[in-house]
Amino acid sequence: MKYVILAAGASSRFNQGYNKTLAKVGNTTILEHIVSGVADQEIIVLVGYDADNIKELLAKKFPTTSFTFVHNDWSYKTNNLYSLWLAKEYLIGNEFITINGDLIFDHRILNTVLDHTGAGVAVSTNTSEQELDYPKAFIDGGLIYDLKRGTAFNWETFGYAIGIYKFSEELSTVFFTYCDGMPYTYLSTAGFHDPIYDLVEFYNQAVYPIDIGDYLWTDVDTTEDLLRANKYIKEIYKCQTK
């Protein structure tokens, strides 16, 4: 399995002068936390802002792991769809899993995603907490047909897409072929999950929600989010070592 870590963003909301993947959470960084869950696999890291420090950290902390770095020179003005498209030569026609670079999560979620057959999106159905700035998964007939931010939960909503996506070989091929035909203005500004609706509606792609159950997760967009991340990571490591 190939794993893609999305770490090219400008971290504008984090606004600490360094890439938020390098932020300390507990005794580690967000990036180390992610990589430690997949260190024995093929890893592609999408980089842009603060790329040198990211590469230096990974070389120091994971000297025996082989990384492929794909550099987005325009990361300060493009979104993650463009960054992922730049990695096309390594991914098209292959099964792979993407992980958002600002994600703290129970690594057992990856086993749940791996066990799923076909394309899918890791989804948290725990919607009891405050509204989060994360895409919501909309379903019809047990399949995801769209991922949207800024909409209220309703009967169509399955839960939050937490930031881990599994591409099947077929979806991978259709996805990158579709991206090749996009206008640059859309390719450069959209999130990589934005084409899901078209791929499902017009290209007959089946994308399933993968329920992560009660496993903990959180993203880090701001320094305030680090407080929650530090609380969660202690609980995550405690659960993972049981």
C-alpha positions as CSV (number, residue, x, y, z in Angstrom):
1,M,0.0,0.0,0.0
2,K,1.2,3.5,-0.8
3,Y,0.6,6.3,1.7
4,V,0.4,10.0,0.7
5,I,0.9,12.6,3.4
6,L,-0.5,16.0,2.5
7,A,2.0,18.5,4.0
8,A,2.4,21.2,1.4
9,G,0.0,23.8,2.8
10,A,1.0,27.3,3.8
11,S,-0.4,26.8,7.4
12,S,-1.9,30.3,7.2
13,R,-4.4,29.8,10.0
14,F,-1.8,28.3,12.2
15,N,0.4,31.3,11.6
16,Q,3.4,30.3,13.7
17,G,6.2,30.8,11.1
18,Y,6.6,27.1,10.4
19,N,4.6,24.3,8.9
20,K,1.9,23.0,11.3
21,T,2.9,19.4,10.6
22,L,6.0,20.3,12.7
23,A,4.0,21.5,15.7
24,K,4.7,19.6,19.0
25,V,2.0,17.4,20.3
26,G,2.9,15.6,23.5
27,N,6.5,14.3,23.1
28,T,6.4,14.3,19.3
29,T,5.3,16.3,16.3
30,I,2.2,15.9,14.2
31,L,4.2,14.6,11.3
32,E,6.2,12.1,13.4
33,H,2.9,10.9,14.8
34,I,1.5,10.2,11.3
35,V,4.6,8.6,9.9
36,S,5.1,6.3,12.9
37,G,1.9,4.6,11.9
38,V,3.1,3.8,8.4
39,A,6.9,3.9,8.6
40,D,7.3,0.4,7.1
41,Q,5.3,1.3,4.0
42,E,5.9,3.3,0.8
43,I,5.4,6.9,1.7
44,I,5.0,9.9,-0.6
45,V,5.1,13.3,1.2
46,L,3.6,16.3,-0.6
47,V,5.7,19.3,0.4
48,G,5.8,23.1,-0.3
49,Y,5.9,25.6,2.6
50,D,8.8,24.8,5.0
51,A,9.8,21.7,2.9
52,D,13.5,21.7,4.0
53,N,12.6,21.5,7.7
54,I,10.1,18.7,7.0
55,K,12.7,16.7,5.1
56,E,15.3,17.3,7.8
57,L,13.0,16.1,10.5
58,L,12.0,12.9,8.6
59,A,15.6,12.1,7.8
60,K,16.6,12.4,11.4
61,K,13.7,10.6,13.0
62,F,13.1,7.9,10.4
63,P,16.6,7.1,8.9
64,T,15.6,3.7,7.6
65,T,12.4,4.8,6.0
66,S,12.4,5.7,2.3
67,F,10.4,8.8,1.4
68,T,9.4,10.2,-2.0
69,F,9.0,14.0,-1.9
70,V,6.8,15.8,-4.4
71,H,7.3,19.5,-4.2
72,N,4.6,22.1,-4.9
73,D,6.4,25.3,-5.8
74,W,3.1,27.2,-5.7
75,S,1.8,25.9,-2.3
76,Y,1.3,29.5,-1.0
77,K,-1.5,30.0,-3.6
78,T,-2.8,26.6,-4.5
79,N,-4.9,24.0,-2.6
80,N,-4.2,20.3,-1.9
81,L,-5.9,19.0,-5.1
82,Y,-3.0,20.6,-7.1
83,S,-0.4,19.1,-4.7
84,L,-1.9,15.6,-5.1
85,W,-2.2,16.0,-8.9
86,L,1.6,16.7,-9.0
87,A,2.1,13.2,-7.6
88,K,0.2,11.6,-10.5
89,E,3.2,9.7,-11.9
90,Y,3.6,7.8,-8.6
91,L,-0.1,7.1,-8.0
92,I,-2.2,6.8,-11.1
93,G,-3.6,3.3,-11.5
94,N,-2.4,2.3,-8.0
95,E,-4.3,1.8,-4.7
96,F,-3.2,4.4,-2.1
97,I,-4.3,6.1,1.1
98,T,-4.0,9.8,1.7
99,I,-3.6,11.3,5.2
100,N,-4.0,15.0,5.9
101,G,-0.8,16.4,7.4
102,D,-2.5,18.1,10.3
103,L,-4.2,15.0,11.7
104,I,-3.8,13.4,15.1
105,F,-5.6,10.0,15.1
106,D,-5.6,6.5,16.6
107,H,-3.5,4.5,14.3
108,R,-6.0,1.6,14.5
109,I,-8.1,3.7,12.2
110,L,-5.6,2.7,9.4
111,N,-6.4,-1.0,10.0
112,T,-10.1,-0.3,9.6
113,V,-9.4,1.6,6.3
114,L,-7.1,-1.1,5.0
115,D,-9.6,-3.8,5.8
116,H,-12.2,-2.0,3.6
117,T,-12.5,-3.3,0.0
118,G,-12.5,-0.6,-2.6
119,A,-12.6,3.2,-2.4
120,G,-13.7,4.8,0.8
121,V,-13.5,7.7,3.2
122,A,-12.8,7.4,6.9
123,V,-15.8,8.9,8.6
124,S,-16.6,9.7,12.2
125,T,-20.3,9.4,13.1
126,N,-19.7,11.0,16.5
127,T,-21.4,14.4,15.8
128,S,-22.3,15.2,19.4
129,E,-19.5,17.7,19.9
130,Q,-19.4,21.3,18.5
131,E,-19.5,21.9,14.8
132,L,-16.1,21.2,13.2
133,D,-14.6,22.8,10.0
134,Y,-14.4,19.4,8.3
135,P,-16.2,18.0,5.2
136,K,-19.4,16.2,6.0
137,A,-20.0,12.9,4.1
138,F,-23.4,12.8,2.3
139,I,-24.7,9.3,1.5
140,D,-27.3,7.7,-0.7
141,G,-27.9,4.0,-0.8
142,G,-24.9,3.4,1.5
143,L,-22.5,5.3,-0.8
144,I,-20.9,8.7,-0.5
145,Y,-22.1,11.0,-3.2
146,D,-20.6,14.3,-1.9
147,L,-18.3,15.9,0.7
148,K,-19.2,19.4,1.8
149,R,-18.2,21.9,4.4
150,G,-20.4,24.5,6.0
151,T,-23.7,22.5,5.9
152,A,-25.8,21.4,8.8
153,F,-26.2,17.8,9.7
154,N,-29.4,16.2,8.3
155,W,-30.8,12.8,7.3
156,E,-28.4,12.5,4.3
157,T,-25.3,13.2,6.5
158,F,-23.3,10.2,7.6
159,G,-20.6,12.1,9.7
160,Y,-17.3,13.9,9.3
161,A,-14.7,13.0,6.8
162,I,-11.7,13.0,9.1
163,G,-8.9,13.3,6.6
164,I,-8.0,9.7,5.6
165,Y,-9.1,8.6,2.1
166,K,-8.6,5.3,0.3
167,F,-8.3,5.3,-3.5
168,S,-8.9,2.0,-5.3
169,E,-6.9,1.4,-8.5
170,E,-10.0,2.3,-10.6
171,L,-10.8,5.5,-8.7
172,S,-7.1,6.5,-8.9
173,T,-7.1,6.2,-12.7
174,V,-10.4,8.0,-13.1
175,F,-9.5,10.7,-10.6
176,F,-6.2,11.7,-12.2
177,T,-7.6,11.5,-15.7
178,Y,-10.5,13.8,-14.6
179,C,-8.0,16.2,-13.0
180,D,-6.0,16.4,-16.3
181,G,-9.0,17.9,-18.0
182,M,-9.8,20.5,-15.3
183,P,-9.3,24.2,-15.9
184,Y,-6.2,25.4,-14.1
185,T,-8.3,27.8,-12.0
186,Y,-10.3,24.9,-10.5
187,L,-7.4,22.5,-10.3
188,S,-5.3,25.0,-8.4
189,T,-7.9,26.1,-5.9
190,A,-10.1,23.1,-5.1
191,G,-9.6,20.6,-2.3
192,F,-8.7,17.1,-3.5
193,H,-12.1,15.8,-2.2
194,D,-14.1,18.3,-4.3
195,P,-14.3,16.2,-7.5
196,I,-16.0,13.3,-5.6
197,Y,-19.5,14.4,-6.6
198,D,-18.7,14.4,-10.3
199,L,-16.8,11.1,-10.1
200,V,-19.7,9.4,-8.4
201,E,-22.4,11.1,-10.4
202,F,-21.0,11.0,-13.9
203,Y,-18.2,8.4,-13.8
204,N,-20.0,5.6,-11.8
205,Q,-17.4,5.5,-9.1
206,A,-18.4,3.8,-5.8
207,V,-17.0,5.5,-2.7
208,Y,-18.0,4.1,0.7
209,P,-18.1,5.6,4.1
210,I,-15.7,3.8,6.4
211,D,-17.0,4.2,10.0
212,I,-14.1,4.6,12.5
213,G,-16.3,4.0,15.5
214,D,-15.1,5.5,18.7
215,Y,-11.5,5.9,17.7
216,L,-10.2,9.4,18.6
217,W,-9.0,11.9,16.1
218,T,-8.6,15.7,15.7
219,D,-7.0,18.1,13.3
220,V,-4.8,21.1,14.0
221,D,-5.6,24.3,12.2
222,T,-4.9,26.8,14.9
223,T,-2.8,27.1,18.1
224,E,-6.0,26.6,20.0
225,D,-6.5,23.2,18.4
226,L,-3.2,22.1,19.9
227,L,-4.8,22.0,23.3
228,R,-7.3,19.4,22.2
229,A,-4.6,17.6,20.2
230,N,-2.4,17.3,23.3
231,K,-5.3,15.9,25.3
232,Y,-6.2,13.4,22.7
233,I,-2.7,12.1,21.9
234,K,-2.3,11.0,25.5
235,E,-5.5,9.1,25.4
236,I,-4.7,7.6,22.0
237,Y,-1.3,6.3,23.0
238,K,-2.8,4.8,26.2
239,C,-5.5,3.0,24.1
240,Q,-3.0,1.8,21.5
241,T,-0.7,0.2,24.1
242,K,-3.4,-1.8,25.8
